[in-house]
Amino acid sequence: YIGCSVVPEWLRFSGFEKWLMEQPKIWEQENYELDKDLLTEGNKVYGPETCLFVPKVVNNFFTQKFDENIGVTYFPNRKKPWRAKCGAGSRNDKWIGYFATKTEAQDAYLQEKVKRGEEIANTLTEQKVRTAFLNRLETYKEKIMNLA
């Protein structure tokens, strides 16, 4: 990725392999991916202190662009012009509804996003991944509440 780097010890496969063999074998399962920023939001360095293997659904959960319109879209020609939607443009998106105000729409989005996050957390068996995911979910909730 642009702006990302790899620690020197991982530039040789043997360095990465050593770390890999010390990890829980969840990476052998289908739909697991190497993640660099669940433990530390915004991290750009791939290395043993920053990476872990996570299910694809976890890796994709926080990928939506975070700004003042997260989860909502404005449609000026509607009686209730603010639409809330949870997802990032896939067929698994949840259309929540239309609302009179942006705050109502964001509240509905946040409730649905947190609900989905808690459902995902309940499926995670690797404790380090589960803890990191729940911590990040708390930070996410705080950010959205600060936008309102």
N, C-alpha and C positions, 0 to 999 in steps of 0.2 A: 504494500500500500504506500501511496505517496506520503512522505513525512515519517514513516516508520523505520525502525532499525532493528538489528538483531545483535544480541550480546556476542562478543568475540568467541566465547567457548562454543556457541551454537553454529558458528560459521563452518565448522567441520561436523559432518554427520555424527561422528563418534561422540562428540560432546553432547549433541542433542539426544542421541540414542541412550547415553548413560542416564540422563534425566528421565527420559521416557520410560525406561525399565524400572525406575523407582516410583512411578505413578500407579495409582489404581488402574486396573486393566479395563476401565470403562471405555477407553479410547478404541478398544477392539470392536466395540459395538457400532452398528450402523447408525448414522445420523449424529455422531459426535464430532465436534470440531475443536480445534485449538483456539483458545480465546486469550487475548492479551489485555483486555480492559474491564473485565468483570471485577477483579480484585481491586483495581485502582482505576476509577473512571477517567477516561481521557488518555490513558497510558499509550505510548507509541513505541514501546520497546518490547520485543519478544525475547524472553529469557526465563530462567528457572524460577525467579522470584515473582514474576508477573503473569505467567501463563498457567493455564489448566485446561483440561478437556471438559467441554460442556455439551449438553444436547443442543442440536440446532435451534430448537424453539427458545432456549435460553439465550443463545448467541444473537438471535434476531429480535428479542423482546424490547431492547432499548435502542433500536437502530433508527427510529423515526426522528427526523430533524426536530430539535427542541427549540421552540420559540414561543412567542406570546399567543400563537394560534394553534398550538399543539392539540390535536384531537378534534378541532372544530374548523368549520368552513362557513363563510358568510355568503348568503344568497339574498340579495337586497329585494327581490321581487316577491318574497314569500311573507305571509302573515307572521310566521315564526321563522325569522331569517337565519338562525344559527343552527347548523347541523352538527351533531356529535357522532363520531365514528371511531371505533377502536380497531386499529390495525395499520398496516403500511401498504395498502393497495393490493392485497391478495384476496383470493376467494374465501379466505378464513376471516375476513374482516367482519366485525359486528357493527351493523348500523344501529345506532342507539335511538336517534330521533331528532326532531326539530324543536328548537327552544326560542323563547322570546328574547333572551339575553345571552350574551357571550358567557357570562359567569355561570348561568344555569347549564349551558352546554358543556363548559369545561368541568363543572362538578359531576355531571353525568358521565363524561369521558373518564374522569379520574376514578370514579367508583367502579366502572367497568374494567378499566386497566388494572386497578389494584386487585379486583376479584380474579381476573385472569392470571395475574402474577401469583396470587396465593394458590390458585389451582395448580399452576406449574410447580411452585415450590413444594407442594405436597407430593409430587411425583418424583422429586429428586432424592436419590438414595445416597449419593456421595455427600457427606456432611460439609466439606469445605466449599463445594459448589452451592449447596443449599444456603449456607450461612452468607456467602458472598452475594448470592442472588437476593436474599431477603434484605440485606443491608443496602444494596443498590436500590431496591424497591422503596425503602424508606426515604432515601435521598430524593428519589424521583417524585414521591408524594410531596415532599417539602418544596421542591422546585415549582411544581404546578400550583400549590397553594400560594406561593409567593407571587405568581403571575396574576392572580385574581385581584 
